[in-house]
Every structure is written in C-alpha cells, then in structure tokens.
C-alpha cells in the first residue's frame, strides 16, 4: 500500500477510537445520574456502607456508667425503709437500784441480828423509737423496769439525753418516755398492723445485747411469719400478749422495744420477745412484736393519763378461786373466777350473770387468774360484744355482754 493511503487509514481509525470513547463516557454519566436519583434509603439497603457498619456495632461499655448502675441497683425498698426509720431508733440504758438482802450480823453487846444489805445498782439496755418531734419514745415496759433510778437515751448520731417515764403498763408491756430536751427529733410513722401480709418483708431495728454504745442501730431482715399469735408466757405474771406478729427477722436481747418495720418504712410492731423452745437463749427464728394498732391505742392512753383504764364498766366484781374457797363453798373447780357481785345497772346483769357464777372463758381464752382476766378485758372497748363462758350448778352457759359505760340507777 502506498504511504499516503496508509496515513489516511491511520487518521480514520484514530477518529473512530476517540468517538467510541466519548460515547462510552456519556453513557457512564447517564447511569450515574440515574443512580443518584435513587432514594438514599434504597442506596443504604443495597450497598454496604462503612458508615452504616460503624453505626451498627455497639460502642464499648463505659466502666463509670456500670458502677453507677450497680450502685443504684443496691438501693431498694428495704434500704430506703432503713434510712427513713434508723434516725428515730434509740438505745436505752436503764440504771436500777435493787435493795440488798438482809444478812445475819453479830454485835458483842447485842448478839446476832438481821442487818440490811447494801443497795446495788444494775444497768440494762434495750431499744425504743421516737414517735413525736418533741422526743416521746415508745419502748417495752420491761425495758424500763419498776425501780429505774436513771434512764439515758442515745440517738443514732451518738447524742445522749436523760429521759423520764411518762407512763407504763405492765399488762401490755409498753411504756412511753420523754427525752429531756427542747430540740426537735426525727420520728417514725405508725403503719396499720391490720393490713400486715404474711410473707411480706419485715425489718427489726435495735441494739441487740447492748453491744454498741454509739447508738447506731443494728438491722435484721426477714418476713412476717404469722399474725394473731396469742401468748401468756408466765401464769404467775400479768403480761398477756394478744394478736402478736411473728417474724423470722432476728430479735435478741436488747432488741426489745425497737420497731418492726415494713418495706414502706412504717412501724407495724414493737419487738418484744423471742421463743427459743428451751433449746438456747438466742434467736431460733421465732420473734414476736406487739402490733402497731394495739401499741398506738395503749400509747395514746398513757399519754393522756399515765395509765390504761377500761373504757367501759363490765358491771361485776370477781375474785380468783383458791383451794380453801373451793372447799368452803363446795365449788366444783379451782379454775376460773368467782363472780362475787353484779351491778343491776351493768352489762353483766343484762347478760344474765349472777353472783356465784364461775367465769371459765373470756372470748376463746381460758381464764387462769384475775390478773389474766383484766388483761383480757382490756382487749375490748365500749360498744364491743364480749362473749363469756360461765359455770353454774354444774352446767356451762354462754353469755354475751354488750359493753358500755356504767349507767347509774334512778335516784342515785
């Protein structure tokens, strides 16, 4: 081929190559414009984007954040209840004076004689809780004792104050103290013990065994094991415990008088005693508290008059039956109480009781002594109906007494 023809063909081929390249570039731009018109969410769903991947991978946990979560999870209803009540729980130290027993002495001029012994001081400790901002404290009567010479109350912050007894009741085993101070004190709130649920949390707060002189209370936690437990632990003592709350929260000596608290931080009972079953002197899972509704009623009466009185007149006089009395009057039993007289204007006469009747039961409780009977009487109020079982001429009868205040006879 001639050189001129070869040169012409080369130029034509070069032009064809450039034209094809421009056409391909134009098609590519059109495809890019079409792709850019696709919605962004479709692009994300169709393509693997590095930005999307990094969003899906969770960030590493912050150690400080975890510590905060754990700390907040440790705070629950129980810890909140304890922090609410603890400032109002106190430790009580009682100094009692006990007279020494007489002993046999000898004098060279007077010979042998009985000499009085030296009085001795004993210290005991218990617990209590403040029920008013002016410093009134509720505790057990057996914590205060009958011969208290000095009572000191220590708060949870370590402050110590002297206190006086405003009123005490041996039957109910409750007492009210007054802290000698003009300052305002933290105090508890009573709950409704009638609404206590078996199985719910119960928190016992106090100073077991008087171990801690700084006043900081000890906390034990359990559940309400049972309600409406009745006890007359010692027939020779007047205390009768009715409708007690049973708990497995550990209660030991020194816890007496402290509060039993529910998970809302309200006082549902007054820790009073434990039952050991004769196995030991320590806690074995059976603790008992006076229900708050009964405690509040007794406390209100003690604050008003310093003592607890019946709000009604039963309308009779009774006396325990001794063996000599049973022989003298040919009584069939020494159990129960003999009705000595009946007021014709009282509930007993209206219920059919007569002198000579023997009261065997009050409610469902068998009567063991006159002290026991009066303790049972106090479980009733004006307007209540009290059921009494009596023995008359060998026959048992049921009588229902409508309790009310004494009505004076006309002309009196």
PyMOL commands that set and color helices and strands:
alter all, ss='L'
color gray80, all
select helices_A, chain A and resi 3-36+40-46+50-56+63-74+77-88+141-144+193-195+208-210+292-305+323-328+347-350+370-377
alter helices_A, ss='H'
color red, helices_A
select strands_A, chain A and resi 89-98+103-107+111-115+120-130+136-139+148-154+160-169+174-179+201-206+218-231+241-247+259-261+267-274+287-291+316-320+337-342+358-362+365-366+385-392+395-402
alter strands_A, ss='S'
color yellow, strands_A
deselect
rebuild
show_as cartoon
